[in-house]
């Protein structure tokens, strides 16, 4: 898969992580902690996938500085959201 496509997939993965975190928050607010935990676990798995991608030298050499900053910033935002939800469940 070309590197541009891989980066696009990782951007989408981060967007999905945010969406899943939102679902987890909604489920928690509705009192459905089991579904909240499941959505949170799915978001954590997506986060781990992007993290592996960014730390793999095979892929990292194809990411320019701007893309790396963008993905790293997105990762930090997702991490804050996930950590906040984890502390509430």
C-alpha positions in Angstrom: 0.0 0.0 0.0 1.5 3.4 -1.0 2.5 5.6 2.0 -0.1 8.3 1.2 -2.8 5.7 1.5 -1.4 4.3 4.7 -1.4 7.8 6.2 -4.9 8.3 5.1 -5.9 5.0 6.7 -4.2 6.1 10.0 -6.0 9.5 9.9 -9.2 7.6 9.5 -8.2 5.3 12.4 -7.7 8.3 14.7 -11.1 9.7 13.6 -12.7 6.3 14.5 -10.9 6.4 17.9 -12.6 9.7 18.6 -15.9 8.4 17.5 -15.6 5.3 19.6 -14.6 7.5 22.6 -17.7 9.5 22.0 -19.8 6.4 21.9 -18.1 5.2 25.2 -18.9 8.6 26.8 -22.6 8.4 25.7 -22.9 4.8 26.9 -21.3 5.8 30.3 -23.7 8.7 30.6 -26.6 6.4 29.9 -25.4 4.1 32.7 -24.4 1.3 30.3 -20.8 0.8 31.6 -20.3 -2.5 29.8 -21.0 -1.1 26.4 -18.9 2.0 27.3 -16.0 -0.3 28.3 -16.3 -2.3 25.0 -16.2 0.9 22.9 -13.3 2.2 24.9 -11.4 -1.1 24.3 -12.0 -0.7 20.6 -10.7 2.8 20.7 -7.7 1.7 22.6 -7.0 -1.0 19.9 -7.2 1.7 17.2 -4.9 3.9 19.1 -2.4 1.0 19.5 -2.5 0.4 15.8 -1.6 4.0 14.9 1.1 4.0 17.6 2.7 0.9 16.1 2.6 2.5 12.6 4.3 5.6 13.8 7.0 3.7 15.7 7.8 1.3 12.9 10.9 2.5 11.0 9.6 0.8 7.8 6.7 3.2 7.8 8.2 6.2 9.5 10.7 6.8 6.7 7.7 7.5 4.4 6.1 10.1 6.6 7.1 13.7 6.2 7.5 16.0 9.2 4.1 17.6 8.7 2.3 14.3 8.6 4.2 13.0 11.6 3.2 16.1 13.6 -0.4 15.8 12.5 -0.6 12.2 13.5 1.3 12.7 16.7 -1.0 15.6 17.7 -4.0 13.5 16.9 -2.6 10.7 19.0 -2.1 13.0 22.0 -5.7 14.2 21.7 -7.0 10.7 21.5 -4.9 9.7 24.5 -6.2 12.5 26.6 -9.8 11.6 25.7 -9.2 7.9 26.4 -7.5 8.5 29.7 -10.3 10.8 30.8 -12.9 8.1 30.0 -10.8 5.3 31.6 -10.7 7.2 34.9 -14.5 7.6 34.8 -15.3 3.9 34.2 
